Amino acid sequence: MSGDHNMYCSGNQPDRMTEEEFLNGKLVGARYALGPYLRGLRKQQWKVSLGDMADRIGCAKSYLWQIEAGAGNPSLLLSMKIAKHYKTTIGQMAKHMYVEAVEQ
């Protein structure tokens, strides 16, 4: 986990989308950095399949896949369920809830 944290919180962070660019849609693509953090927790610490975790949380496997792939941003309610079942906190998840620009 500390490796993932360092990857996203070090001085060598990937280019981030500014709020203005995000709101004005100037960048073609974006991904949420929360996904890789959650995928790492699920695979490395809990060794649970995506389908099993989706069942525990109560969401569709395809939607959880989107979140872990960085293509989805969960609601607060779903984030609370994810935090409970991934044994993390909303605060820890929030550290990974920034938007990265995707190079084309």
C-alpha positions as CSV (number, residue, x, y, z in Angstrom):
1,M,0.0,0.0,0.0
2,S,2.8,2.4,0.8
3,G,4.2,1.9,-2.7
4,D,0.9,2.9,-4.2
5,H,0.7,5.9,-1.9
6,N,4.2,7.0,-2.9
7,M,3.4,6.6,-6.6
8,Y,0.4,9.0,-6.3
9,C,1.7,11.3,-3.6
10,S,5.3,11.8,-4.6
11,G,6.8,14.8,-6.3
12,N,6.8,12.8,-9.6
13,Q,3.0,12.8,-10.0
14,P,1.5,12.5,-13.4
15,D,0.1,15.6,-15.0
16,R,-3.2,16.5,-13.2
17,M,-6.1,18.2,-14.8
18,T,-6.8,21.7,-13.4
19,E,-10.2,22.4,-12.1
20,E,-10.7,24.9,-14.9
21,E,-9.7,22.4,-17.6
22,F,-12.0,19.8,-16.0
23,L,-15.0,22.1,-15.9
24,N,-14.4,23.5,-19.4
25,G,-13.8,20.1,-20.9
26,K,-10.5,21.1,-22.4
27,L,-8.8,17.8,-22.0
28,V,-10.0,14.9,-24.1
29,G,-9.7,12.2,-21.5
30,A,-9.3,11.7,-17.8
31,R,-9.0,9.0,-15.3
32,Y,-9.5,8.9,-11.5
33,A,-6.5,7.9,-9.5
34,L,-8.8,6.2,-6.9
35,G,-9.2,3.1,-9.1
36,P,-5.6,1.8,-9.0
37,Y,-5.5,2.3,-5.2
38,L,-8.7,0.3,-4.7
39,R,-7.6,-2.4,-7.1
40,G,-4.3,-2.7,-5.2
41,L,-6.1,-3.1,-1.9
42,R,-8.4,-5.7,-3.3
43,K,-5.8,-7.8,-5.0
44,Q,-2.8,-7.5,-2.6
45,Q,-4.4,-7.3,0.8
46,W,-7.7,-9.1,0.5
47,K,-7.2,-11.4,-2.5
48,V,-10.8,-11.2,-3.4
49,S,-12.2,-11.4,-6.9
50,L,-13.9,-8.4,-8.5
51,G,-17.2,-10.2,-8.6
52,D,-17.0,-11.2,-4.9
53,M,-16.2,-7.7,-3.9
54,A,-19.0,-6.3,-6.0
55,D,-21.4,-8.7,-4.3
56,R,-20.2,-7.7,-0.8
57,I,-20.6,-4.0,-1.7
58,G,-23.9,-4.5,-3.4
59,C,-23.1,-3.0,-6.8
60,A,-22.7,-4.4,-10.3
61,K,-19.3,-6.0,-11.1
62,S,-19.1,-3.9,-14.3
63,Y,-19.5,-0.7,-12.3
64,L,-16.8,-1.7,-9.8
65,W,-14.6,-2.6,-12.7
66,Q,-15.1,0.9,-14.1
67,I,-14.2,2.5,-10.7
68,E,-11.0,0.3,-10.4
69,A,-10.1,1.1,-14.0
70,G,-10.2,4.8,-13.2
71,A,-13.2,5.4,-15.5
72,G,-15.8,5.9,-12.7
73,N,-16.2,8.1,-9.7
74,P,-18.4,6.6,-7.0
75,S,-21.1,8.5,-5.2
76,L,-20.5,9.3,-1.5
77,L,-22.9,6.4,-0.4
78,L,-21.0,3.9,-2.6
79,S,-17.7,5.3,-1.4
80,M,-18.8,4.6,2.2
81,K,-19.7,1.0,1.2
82,I,-16.4,0.6,-0.6
83,A,-14.4,1.9,2.3
84,K,-16.1,-0.5,4.7
85,H,-15.5,-3.6,2.5
86,Y,-12.0,-2.6,1.4
87,K,-11.1,-1.9,5.0
88,T,-10.0,1.7,4.3
89,T,-11.4,5.1,5.2
90,I,-13.1,7.8,3.2
91,G,-10.2,10.1,4.1
92,Q,-7.7,7.7,2.7
93,M,-9.7,7.3,-0.4
94,A,-10.0,11.0,-0.8
95,K,-6.3,11.3,-1.1
96,H,-6.6,9.3,-4.3
97,M,-9.7,11.1,-5.7
98,Y,-8.0,13.5,-8.1
99,V,-8.3,13.5,-11.8
100,E,-5.3,12.8,-14.0
101,A,-5.1,13.9,-17.6
102,V,-4.9,11.0,-20.1
103,E,-2.5,11.4,-23.0
104,Q,-3.8,10.7,-26.4
